[in-house]
Amino acid sequence: MSSDAAVTEQAPGPATGQTGGQADGQAAGQGTTYVLVDGENIDATLGTAILQARPAPDQRPRWERVLTFAQQRWGQDVKGLFFLNATSGSLPMSFVQALLAIGFQPIPLAGESHEKVVDIGIKRTLEAIAGRPGDVMLVSHDGDFAAELGALVADGDRRTGLIAFREFTSTQLSGLISQGLQTFDLEHDVQAFNVQLPRVRIIPLEQFDPMRYL
């Protein structure tokens, strides 16, 4: 995750995302929503698949909007966990301090060079959440989390959500929608960007605005 990622704008109000079988109002205001961010995955998808270049500062997500969206969407406190790969032994301290300032808990993980430390950390955290109350929003496209997230989706006492660019979401994660996973687009639902991204995606007819293309 680059140290010039943007994190300091005010968030917009909540938007409407695609939902599975879990109701938004379930136990509203009575628990905690855990927001787990796979920063490496979002950064790679944005730079490689969408922009095909290193994102400029104004093309990066405003991460505080993710926390605000989660809080407003499900009407309860949020706990943001932002996973970072620190195997190199160094940290982007300006970015870490910015995350702390907006309410995220940075989790810098280090391991062997062949280990996917962020993936391992998120998997372990999803497994730990399974043993306690709380709702979950995962910010990633990575199908490696399907088993752990699927176990939480199957728990009818909690809500689960996925925040991502929908067209790049893995088929493993998309397969959980029919089981109750709610999905939210990082750009269009969360409104996490200050600029319109150059995406080509399937547009539901009710969301089509011709003025965007004129």
C-alpha positions as CSV (number, residue, x, y, z in Angstrom):
1,M,0.0,0.0,0.0
2,S,1.4,3.3,-1.1
3,S,2.1,6.0,1.5
4,D,0.4,8.6,-0.7
5,A,-3.0,7.0,-0.4
6,A,-5.7,9.5,0.3
7,V,-7.5,9.3,3.7
8,T,-8.7,12.7,4.8
9,E,-11.9,13.7,3.1
10,Q,-15.4,13.9,4.6
11,A,-17.6,11.0,3.7
12,P,-20.9,11.2,1.8
13,G,-24.1,9.7,3.0
14,P,-25.0,6.0,2.5
15,A,-25.8,4.5,-0.8
16,T,-27.7,1.5,-2.0
17,G,-25.7,-1.7,-2.7
18,Q,-26.6,-5.2,-3.9
19,T,-27.8,-7.3,-1.0
20,G,-28.2,-11.0,-0.3
21,G,-30.6,-12.3,2.3
22,Q,-29.5,-10.4,5.4
23,A,-31.5,-7.4,6.4
24,D,-29.8,-4.1,6.9
25,G,-31.8,-3.3,10.0
26,Q,-30.9,-6.5,11.8
27,A,-29.8,-5.6,15.3
28,A,-29.0,-2.1,14.2
29,G,-27.1,0.0,16.7
30,Q,-26.6,-3.0,19.1
31,G,-23.2,-4.3,18.1
32,T,-20.0,-3.7,16.1
33,T,-19.1,-3.8,12.5
34,Y,-15.6,-5.0,11.8
35,V,-14.2,-3.5,8.6
36,L,-11.2,-5.5,7.3
37,V,-9.2,-3.9,4.5
38,D,-7.0,-5.8,2.2
39,G,-5.0,-2.7,1.1
40,E,-2.6,-4.6,-1.2
41,N,-5.5,-6.1,-3.1
42,I,-7.4,-2.9,-3.6
43,D,-4.2,-1.0,-4.6
44,A,-3.2,-3.6,-7.1
45,T,-6.7,-3.8,-8.7
46,L,-6.9,0.0,-8.9
47,G,-3.5,0.4,-10.4
48,T,-3.2,-2.6,-12.6
49,A,-6.7,-3.5,-13.7
50,I,-8.4,-0.1,-13.8
51,L,-5.9,2.7,-14.3
52,Q,-3.0,0.6,-15.7
53,A,-0.7,3.0,-14.0
54,R,0.3,4.1,-10.5
55,P,-2.7,6.0,-9.1
56,A,-2.3,9.7,-8.5
57,P,-3.3,11.0,-5.1
58,D,-6.7,12.1,-6.2
59,Q,-7.4,8.6,-7.8
60,R,-6.9,6.8,-4.5
61,P,-9.7,5.8,-2.1
62,R,-10.7,8.2,0.7
63,W,-10.5,5.5,3.4
64,E,-12.4,7.4,6.0
65,R,-15.5,7.2,3.7
66,V,-15.4,3.4,4.0
67,L,-15.7,3.6,7.8
68,T,-18.5,6.2,7.5
69,F,-20.3,4.1,5.0
70,A,-20.2,1.0,7.2
71,Q,-21.4,3.0,10.2
72,Q,-24.3,4.6,8.4
73,R,-25.2,1.5,6.4
74,W,-25.7,-0.8,9.4
75,G,-26.3,1.9,12.1
76,Q,-23.7,0.8,14.7
77,D,-20.1,1.3,15.8
78,V,-17.3,0.3,13.5
79,K,-13.9,-1.0,14.1
80,G,-11.6,-0.6,11.1
81,L,-8.6,-3.0,10.7
82,F,-6.2,-2.1,7.8
83,F,-3.7,-4.8,7.0
84,L,-0.3,-3.9,5.7
85,N,2.6,-6.0,4.4
86,A,5.7,-5.0,6.5
87,T,7.9,-7.9,5.5
88,S,10.4,-5.4,4.1
89,G,11.0,-4.1,7.6
90,S,9.8,-0.6,6.9
91,L,6.5,1.2,7.2
92,P,5.0,4.1,5.3
93,M,4.7,6.1,8.6
94,S,2.8,9.1,7.1
95,F,0.1,6.7,5.8
96,V,0.0,4.8,9.1
97,Q,-0.4,8.0,11.0
98,A,-3.2,9.1,8.6
99,L,-5.0,5.8,9.1
100,L,-4.8,6.2,12.9
101,A,-6.1,9.8,12.6
102,I,-9.3,8.7,10.8
103,G,-10.1,5.7,13.1
104,F,-8.4,2.7,11.5
105,Q,-6.1,0.3,13.4
106,P,-3.2,-0.4,11.1
107,I,-2.0,-4.0,11.3
108,P,1.5,-4.2,9.8
109,L,2.5,-7.9,9.4
110,A,5.8,-9.4,8.6
111,G,6.8,-12.9,7.6
112,E,9.0,-14.9,5.2
113,S,9.3,-13.6,1.7
114,H,7.1,-16.4,0.3
115,E,4.3,-15.8,2.8
116,K,1.2,-13.8,1.8
117,V,1.2,-12.1,5.2
118,V,-1.9,-9.9,4.6
119,D,-4.0,-12.8,3.4
120,I,-2.9,-14.9,6.4
121,G,-3.7,-12.1,8.8
122,I,-7.1,-11.5,7.4
123,K,-8.0,-15.2,7.3
124,R,-7.0,-15.5,11.0
125,T,-9.0,-12.4,11.9
126,L,-12.2,-13.7,10.1
127,E,-11.7,-17.0,12.0
128,A,-11.4,-15.1,15.3
129,I,-14.6,-13.1,14.6
130,A,-16.5,-16.3,14.1
131,G,-16.1,-17.0,17.8
132,R,-17.6,-13.6,18.9
133,P,-20.6,-11.4,18.1
134,G,-20.2,-8.8,15.4
135,D,-20.9,-8.0,11.8
136,V,-18.2,-7.9,9.1
137,M,-17.4,-5.9,6.0
138,L,-14.5,-7.2,4.0
139,V,-12.7,-4.8,1.5
140,S,-11.1,-7.1,-1.0
141,H,-11.6,-9.0,-4.3
142,D,-9.6,-12.0,-3.2
143,G,-11.2,-15.4,-3.4
144,D,-8.7,-16.8,-0.9
145,F,-11.1,-15.5,1.8
146,A,-14.1,-17.3,0.6
147,A,-14.0,-20.2,3.1
148,E,-13.6,-17.9,6.1
149,L,-16.1,-15.3,4.9
150,G,-18.5,-18.1,3.9
151,A,-18.5,-19.4,7.4
152,L,-19.6,-16.0,8.7
153,V,-22.2,-15.7,6.0
154,A,-23.7,-19.0,7.1
155,D,-24.1,-17.6,10.6
156,G,-27.6,-16.2,10.6
157,D,-27.0,-14.0,13.6
158,R,-24.6,-11.6,11.9
159,R,-24.5,-9.5,8.7
160,T,-21.7,-9.8,6.2
161,G,-20.7,-7.4,3.5
162,L,-18.1,-7.1,0.7
163,I,-16.8,-3.8,-0.5
164,A,-14.9,-4.0,-3.9
165,F,-15.0,-3.1,-7.5
166,R,-17.8,-5.5,-8.5
167,E,-16.5,-6.4,-12.0
168,F,-13.2,-7.6,-10.4
169,T,-14.7,-9.6,-7.5
170,S,-13.6,-13.2,-7.6
171,T,-16.2,-15.8,-8.5
172,Q,-15.6,-17.5,-5.1
173,L,-16.8,-14.4,-3.3
174,S,-19.6,-13.6,-5.7
175,G,-20.9,-17.1,-5.1
176,L,-21.7,-16.1,-1.5
177,I,-24.2,-13.4,-2.6
178,S,-27.0,-16.0,-3.0
179,Q,-26.3,-17.2,0.6
180,G,-26.7,-13.7,2.1
181,L,-23.5,-11.7,1.5
182,Q,-24.3,-8.1,0.8
183,T,-22.0,-6.4,-1.8
184,F,-21.2,-2.7,-2.1
185,D,-19.2,-1.0,-4.9
186,L,-16.3,0.9,-3.6
187,E,-16.8,3.7,-6.1
188,H,-20.5,3.9,-6.7
189,D,-22.0,2.8,-3.3
190,V,-19.3,3.9,-0.9
191,Q,-18.4,6.9,-3.0
192,A,-14.8,6.6,-1.9
193,F,-13.3,8.5,-4.7
194,N,-13.1,12.2,-5.6
195,V,-12.8,11.5,-9.4
196,Q,-14.7,9.2,-11.7
197,L,-12.6,6.1,-12.5
198,P,-12.2,4.8,-16.1
199,R,-14.2,1.6,-15.5
200,V,-16.1,-0.4,-18.1
201,R,-18.7,-2.4,-16.2
202,I,-22.2,-3.8,-16.6
203,I,-24.7,-1.1,-15.6
204,P,-28.1,-2.1,-14.3
205,L,-30.7,-0.2,-16.4
206,E,-32.2,1.6,-13.4
207,Q,-28.7,3.1,-12.6
208,F,-27.9,4.2,-16.2
209,D,-27.4,8.0,-16.4
210,P,-26.8,9.0,-20.1
211,M,-25.5,12.4,-18.9
212,R,-22.4,10.8,-17.7
213,Y,-21.5,9.8,-21.3
214,L,-22.5,13.1,-23.1
